[in-house]
Amino acid sequence: GINSNFYLESNSLCLNEKLRLLVNNQIPEFEYEQKIVFIKEIEAVEKKNKATQIKNEENIFLLNQIESNIGNRMFSASKLMIYDLDSLKYAERYLLGLPDLEQDDFLYSCSTKEDGEEEIIGSRAGTLIHNTLESINFWLKPNGFMNETSFNETVDSVLENSNTPNPSKIRERIEREVKNIASTPLIQRYAQNISNAKSELELTVPFQNDFLLGKIDLLITNQQQEYEIWDWKTNKVDGSDAMDFLKSHYEPQMKFYAYLISLLNTEQKQYKAQLLFTRLAGVNAQDEDWTREYIWSKEELKEFGNELTEKIEKMEVDFY
């Protein structure tokens, strides 16, 4: 921390940070400096008695309507999805800051205990597997083979930071599931692209008077030099019908991410996103056995942007 004498002896404070911005399909770092000037003296204000003040005041009549200008709000895919499902819950959570005391039924249905392993909760193991996949471009080689040393270091770090009881059983599950994922034909085809992919990419994009926020699990540049959005889903899924249902459920989220990419990279003719259901991956698993794909044209995403504008305007009428 800063010694308290610093504020007494200095007139200002400079904060230096590095900002990562997506520019022309690259993410360079820019130096950013903000200077904070300390206010140490306040000019004396002449006091007037109430009688003098009233006498000298001019009569001002308001003839025009005052318009409020609301801006600089942050909208994420999850916020907008909650608003679509339950506008009251949106207001309670994001406007009033009330805790969400009820477990979301849909999320609860996707978080189950492993059969016969009472101490391993599915949602916790899924989170740790997701954390391991965040570093896939660290432990997966461009030729498709795993770097065992890097992989073990990643798993060690994930378990150490999780304070998980009985980590040996969860480690076994992590290793089994992640190695199944790495062995799929899809990952083997994309291994070279994954090595240069952007993992856990956070985006903040200006939109009208507000900002759109997104966090993409893996942003890949494919063989056609176009962006693809990959999203790891570690929840329990029972077959093709369940994947189709979840594809429909997550479509607003994935389309939101694709729209962000379309704003940042306008050259693409179409934008692809994939859900990867990790529990269904395996050595011989074909793409359709464990993934679901979305493809949107530039025109479709432009229309989505118009719908987004209308939705935010409606939210202003409802809440602001």
N, C-alpha and C positions, 0 to 999 in steps of 0.2 A: 504494500500500500504506500501512499504518498504521505510523507511527514506533514503534520498540520502546519508547521512553520512555513512550508513551501507556499501555502496560500497567502500568508501574511507578507512574505518577502518578494513574491512574484506578481506580475500584472496579468499573466495569461498562461494557458496550458495548451500545448500542441499534442493532438492525438494522431498517430500515424498508423494506417492500416493498409492492407492489400486487398483490392476488390477483384473478383474473378467475373468477367463479363463475356457473354457469347457474342463474338464479332466475326462475321464472315466465316462461319463454321469453325472458328477457333475460339479457345477460351484463354486469352492472355490475362496476365495479372497487371493491374494498374496501381500505382502508388496513390494513396489518398491521404490528405492532411486536413485536419479540422482544427482551427484555432478558437479556443474559448477564452474570452476576455473577462477578467474578474471585475465586478463592480465594487469599488471601495468607498466611493464618495457619492452621496445623494444631495443634490442641490436643495437648498431650503426653499420651501413653498410659502408664499405670502398667505397668511390666514386672513380671512374676511369673516366678519360677523354675518349672521344669516340675513339681517335686514339689508345690509349693503349688497350682499350677493343677489338677493331677490330683485333689488332695485336695478342692478346693472344687467340682469339677464334679459336676453331678447326672447320674444315670443316666437317659437318655431312651430309651424304647422306641417304635419306629415300628410302629403297629398298622394304620394306614390306608395304602392305596396312593397314591403320589405321582402326580398327573396333570399332564402338561405341557400348557401352553396355547400353541398356535402361532397367531400372527396377524400382521397388518400386512404380509402378502406382497402382491406386485404381480403380477397376472395380465393379460396382453395376449392378443389373438386369436392372434398368431403363436406365443406360448408354448404355448397350449393346442393349436394345430394340430400343433406339433412333438411334443407329448406323445402326441397321438392317432396320429401316424404312426410314432414311434419313441421309446418312453419312455427308452431308454438314451441316445439323443442328447440328449433333454431334460435328463437328469441330468448328462451331461458338460458341456453348455453353460451351464445355468442354476444348477446346484448346485455343480459342481466348478470352473466358470469356465474350462474347457479351450477352446482355440481350435478352430473348426470347419475342419479342414484339407481336407475334401472339398467340392467344389463341388456344390451341390444340383442333381440331374439335371433336375428340373422347371424351376427357374429358369434353368439353363444353356440348356435348349431354347428358352426365350423370349428369349434374348439372343444375337443373331446379327449378323454384319457386314452392312452395306448392300451390295447387289449392285454390284460394280465400284468400290467406294470402300473400299479396304483400311484407310485411316487412321481411318475412322469406325466405331466399334463401336456396335452397336444399343443395348446397354444404356446406354451413356454418352449417346447422343443422346436416348434415351427419358427418362433422368433430367433432362436439360436442358429437354425439352419439358414434363415434369411440373412442373419449377420455374417455367416460364413460366405454366402454367395455374394455379399457386397464386395468381397475381395477376390472375386473369381479371376480378374485379370492380373492378380498377383501370383496365384498358385497354378493357373492353367497356362501351359506353354502354347505358343503359336502353332505348334505341330499337333496339338490336341492331347498331348500327354500331361499328366499332373506332375508338378514339382512337389514331391512328397514332403521335403523339408519345409517349404513355404506353406504347404497345406497344414501340416502339423502345427506350425507356428501360429497360423490363423485360428485353428480350433482351440489351441491352448489359450490364446488371448481372449477369444469369445467366451470360453468357459470361466476363465479367471475373472472377467468383468461381470459375470452373471450371478455370482454367488449361488450357484445351483447345487442343491443337495444331491448326493449320489451321482456325481458327474460322469462316472464310468459308463453307466447305462445310457445316458444322453449322448455321450461321446460316440458310443457304438451306433446309435441311430443317426447322428450327424454324418459320420463317416460313410455309413451304408447308403444313405439317401443322396448325399452330395456326389459320391462316386458313381452312383447310378445316373445322376444327371449328366456328369461329365462324359459318360460313355455313350450317350445317345447320339444317333446320327446327326441330329440338329446341332448339337454343341460341337461335334467334330467338324461339321461343315463350316461353322462360324468361328472356329478357334482363332484364326488369324485376325478376324475382325474384333473378337472379344478382347484380344490383347491390347487393342488401341481404343477400346470403348470407354465411355465416361460413366462411372458407377456412382449411384446416389447423387445424381445431378440435381441441384436445387436451382429453380428458375424463379425470377421475379420480373414480370413483364408489365409495362404500363398498359392500361386499358381504360379509355375514356379519361375520367378523373380519378381512377382507382388503380389497383394493381392486382394481377392474377398471379397466384403462387402455385408452384408445382414441384414435386420431388419425384424424379424418374429413377427407377431401380437401375436400369441399364440402358444407355443410349448408344446404339451401334450404328456405325457407318457400313452399309452393306457393299456387295460387289458392284452395285450400280452407283456407288458414292451418294446414296440417299440415306437419310436417317431412319432407323427403326427403333421403336420403343418396346422394351421388354419389361414385363412386370412379373416378379416371382410370387406365386401363390402357394403357401405352405400348408393351408388348411386341408382337412380331410375331404376327399372327393370320391364319390362312388360311381365311377363310370362315365360314359359319354353323355347321357341325359343330364347328369349333374353339372358337367362342364358346360353344356349348352345353356343351362339355367344361369350359371355364374357368369357366363359370357354376356348374357343379357343384363344381369345385375350390375356388372362393372363397366358396361359400355359408356355411361356418362363420364365416369372417371377417365377412361382411356381416351375418349374423344376430346375431353378437356386438355389432356396432355398433348395430343396430336395438334390441337388448335394452337397451343403455345409454340410448338415447334414450327407450325406453319407461319406464325408471325415472325419468327427469328430466321427462318430459312424459306424464303418465298419461291425459290427456284424449282422445288420439287413439284411433280405433277400429281403424285399421290403419296399418301402418308400411311405407313403400316405400323400396327401395334400388335403385340402378342401377349397373351396370358400363358404362363408356364406353371402347370400344376405339378409341383415337385414330387409329390408322393406317387405319381403314376409313371415317373421316368424309369427307364431301364435300358439295358444294353441293346435290346432289339425293339425298343419302343419307337414306332414311327411318329412323325410330327403330330398326326391327328389323334394319336393314342394319349398324348399328355399336354397338348397345347391347343389354344384357340386363337384365331387370327382375325384382326379387323383391318380393313383397307378403306380409306376415305379419299375422295378426290379433293382437289383444291377448292372446287366450287361448293362441295358439301361442307367443308370446314368454314368457308366464308359465311354460309347460311347459318351455321352453328354460332358464329360470332354475332350475327344479327339477333338470334334467339337469346344469346347471353345478355346482350344489351337490353332487350325487352324484359328479361327476368330481373336484372338489377334495377331497372326503372320501377318494376312492380314492387320490389323489395323496399324501395325508397318510399313508395306510397303506403306500404303496409307498416313500416317500422320507423322511418327517419323523418 
